[in-house]
Amino acid sequence: MNYEAVNKLEATTRNGASETAAPLPSLERQLLLAAAEGDADEVARVIDLEADVDYQDEEGVSPLMKAAEGGHRTVVAALLQSGAPWNAQDKYGYCAGEYAMGSGHQEVVDLLLDFAVQAELVLGALQRRMQVGSGAAVANSDYLNQRLIYRGEQLLDAEGDAVMMGWERPLMLRHAELICPGAREADETTTITTISAAAAEEEEEEEEGRPAEGTEPSVAVAAATPPSEGSGNVSRTGTQVQGRRRGGGGRVLNVGFGLGIVDTAIQSHSPERHTIVEAHPDVYEHMVQQGWAERPGVRILKGRWQEVLPELLADAPYDGIFFDTYGEYYEEMREFHKHLPHLLARNGVYSFFNGLASDNIFFHMVYCRLISLELASKGLTVEYEPVAVGSLGDEVWQGVRSKYWHFETYFIPRVTHGESVELVEEEGADQGEGEDRAEKEEGEEGEGEGRERAGGEEEGQGEELIQATDPVGH
């Protein structure tokens, strides 16, 4: 499209026509049209004329959204570099990333994801620097000071918002399976049995080429053979991971009790020691009334995790950790992650309720990648396991003020120490007795140096998330 010719023609017509002639398109409208067409030269020209890259039309559509929808990567990059907000939303709540997803433009999705993560990393660092010494109030103080109501399979705050609901049960059961050593070993045994059976069936179908009795087993059978102490176990996906056998169910930590679904599931896997951190007085009282304080091996720490952190570090490391607080924001989770390398045993598994930005799939993907990058800087690897939630109808949310989950797929995070882990000491991180205990335990049990890293997880994460969800159409 020759925009200069169009502009000249419109100007000539306007000069020679009556006062009722249509006015020239604004620079912002020209930018919107050029972005939709993917005309990089025209986009650059209009931006140089100081067109507002933040512009959104009456439907809330921005030039960045139009460029993303058309898959115009060069134009998207130019708009981002000129300051176009990656997280602007139209009147229906869709952002540029969703426009690209809905049109199937993977390269543009990846570009927007990378830019968004970098922007959030910089913004987060600036915000943390500004907050130093500001004496900001406790993030979830309002929540902790209000009454909570247990109503069947719902835990509600004073305003009718759900703290936790029963529909989460299948997710909590899977979280517990991932973090509990006994459940992980059961999973591995099941996988070993399955692989062994498959290998045997495969051998039966082969009439020739079988190894003679007493010779080396086939690759499949060798992989299925239960490993010795300190060697690699077979994971649920059949890949080799560093593992160890414990006499019991290990040490498990859960931060945030709620309805007690995940803690009940943890108990079913018979942990040796089960520590629960709960900050809200009403939930704590509910736990005591249900007899949790008397359960064998259960230790309840009353207070915010920040307040009981010294006790947690002193009792570290934990074989499994789950984090699910309410009334806190991403920065509080990030603060918890600073201490994770010292809290989590070398072959342990950490998981958390993955509910960040649960009303916008692209924003949710940004948080997933952001968490992966930040944990990677601490020597930790994140894998996301998609679990089908299905469509939660209005009946599920009856009596609840607002929905807190909107997707049909939930991504369960599985966090482990990476290969050749060296604990990263961060400013303000208190290693304390927890690290000493971790080193002592490693020396006694002869653990290996870390766990096999999932190859290419960071590069393909965005694509995996898109493939696992129903892309938003426009």
Buried (B, 14 or more C-beta within 10 A) or exposed (E): EEBEEBEEEBEEEBEEEEEEEEEBBEBBBBBBBBBBBBBBEBBBBBBEEEBBBBBBBEEBBBBBBBBBBBBBBBBBBBBBEBEBBBBBBBEEEBBBBBBBBBBEBBEBBBBBBBBBBEBBEEEBEEEEEEEEEEEEEBBBEEBBEEEBEBEEBBBBBEEEBBBBBEBBBBBBBBBBBBBBBBBBBEBBEEBBEBBBEEBEEEBEEEEEEEEEEEEEEBEBBEBBEEBEEEEBBBBBEEEBBBBBEBEEBBBBBBBBBBBBBBBBBBBBBBBBBBBBBBBBEBBBEBBEEEEBEEBEBBBBBBBBBBEBBEBBBEBBBBBBBBBBBBBBEBEBBBBBBBBBBBBBBBBBBBBBBBBBBBEBBBBBBBBBBBBBBBBBEBBBBBBBBBBEBEEBEEEBBEEBEEBBBBBEBBBBBBBBBBEEBEBEEEEEBEBBBBBBBBEEBBEEBEBBEBBBBBEEBBEEBBEBBBEBBEBBEB
